[in-house]
Amino acid sequence: MADLTVNDCDNVYQTVREILLKARHQAMQTVNAEMVRAYWEIGRTIVEQEQQGQARAEYGMRLIENLSSRLTEEFGRGFTDVNVKGMRRFYMLFPIRHSVSAELSWSHYRRLLKVEKPCLLYTSDAADE
């Protein structure tokens, strides 16, 4: 059996390195897609629970504060009132699960949630008005 040369070792290293980088990238994409899905589900759960109450606004605020406190205690940072409200808004703006793109991260969606008024898409019908 022939001895491996430095060049052979470098080639094997580069191949293994590419395998690891690709796997890490794929893992990050999978985790991100699952977290976006989870935040959408959290938003759906909050909205559905709020709709059962008589005084929705007051009850909803207490629900969000309670969730925020308990989730932060158990899971750590990332569940402030603002973030939990963002999850609720996320579901309200994207109520159809399939309209949520796996290509966008939660950071992308958080930026979209800050838009006050969605812009109208330009169409020939809109130009005629």
C-alpha positions in Angstrom: 0.0 0.0 0.0 1.4 3.4 -1.0 2.0 6.1 1.5 -0.3 9.2 1.4 1.4 12.3 0.1 0.8 15.8 1.5 -1.3 16.5 -1.6 -3.5 13.5 -0.9 -4.0 14.5 2.7 -4.9 18.1 1.6 -7.4 16.7 -0.9 -9.1 14.5 1.7 -9.1 17.4 4.1 -10.8 19.7 1.6 -13.4 17.1 0.7 -14.2 16.4 4.4 -14.2 20.2 5.1 -16.8 20.8 2.3 -19.0 17.9 3.6 -19.0 19.5 7.1 -19.7 23.0 5.8 -22.6 21.8 3.7 -24.0 19.8 6.6 -23.7 22.7 9.0 -25.4 25.0 6.5 -28.2 22.5 5.9 -28.7 22.1 9.7 -29.0 25.8 10.2 -31.6 26.1 7.4 -33.6 23.2 8.9 -33.5 24.7 12.4 -34.4 28.1 11.0 -37.4 26.7 9.1 -38.6 24.8 12.2 -38.3 27.9 14.4 -40.3 30.0 11.9 -42.9 27.2 11.9 -43.0 27.2 15.7 -43.4 30.9 15.9 -46.3 30.8 13.4 -47.9 28.0 15.5 -47.4 30.1 18.7 -49.1 33.0 17.0 -52.0 30.8 15.8 -52.5 29.4 19.3 -52.6 32.9 20.9 -55.0 34.2 18.3 -57.3 31.2 18.6 -57.3 31.5 22.4 -58.0 35.2 22.4 -61.0 34.8 20.1 -62.7 32.7 22.8 -62.8 35.5 25.4 -65.4 38.2 26.0 -63.0 41.1 26.6 -60.4 40.0 24.1 -58.1 43.0 24.4 -57.7 42.9 28.1 -57.6 39.1 28.3 -55.1 39.0 25.3 -52.7 41.3 27.0 -52.7 39.2 30.2 -52.2 36.1 28.1 -49.2 37.6 26.3 -47.6 38.9 29.5 -48.2 35.5 31.2 -46.7 33.6 28.3 -43.8 35.9 28.0 -42.9 35.5 31.6 -43.3 31.8 31.8 -41.5 31.1 28.4 -38.6 33.4 29.4 -38.3 31.5 32.7 -38.2 28.1 31.1 -36.5 28.8 27.7 -34.5 31.9 28.3 -34.4 35.2 26.4 -36.3 35.7 23.2 -39.8 35.6 24.6 -40.3 39.3 25.7 -43.8 40.7 25.4 -42.7 42.4 22.2 -41.5 39.1 20.7 -44.6 37.2 21.7 -46.8 40.0 20.2 -44.7 39.7 17.1 -45.5 35.9 16.9 -49.2 36.8 17.2 -48.9 39.5 14.5 -46.9 37.0 12.3 -49.8 34.6 12.3 -52.3 37.4 11.7 -50.4 38.7 8.7 -49.7 35.2 7.3 -52.8 33.1 8.4 -52.2 30.6 5.6 -49.3 28.4 6.7 -48.2 27.7 3.2 -47.7 31.4 2.5 -44.8 31.4 4.9 -41.6 30.9 2.9 -38.9 28.5 4.2 -36.4 30.7 2.4 -36.9 33.6 4.9 -35.5 33.5 8.4 -37.3 34.7 11.5 -35.2 37.9 11.4 -36.6 38.6 7.9 -40.1 38.1 9.1 -39.5 40.4 12.1 -38.5 43.1 9.7 -41.6 42.6 7.6 -43.8 42.7 10.7 -42.6 46.3 11.3 -44.2 47.5 8.1 -47.2 49.6 9.1 -49.0 49.5 5.7 -48.2 46.8 3.2 -47.5 48.5 -0.2 -49.7 47.7 -3.2 -48.2 45.7 -6.0 -48.1 47.5 -9.3 -50.6 46.0 -11.8 -52.1 47.3 -15.0 -55.5 47.4 -13.2 -54.1 49.5 -10.4 -52.6 51.9 -12.9 -56.1 52.4 -14.5 -57.6 53.6 -11.2 
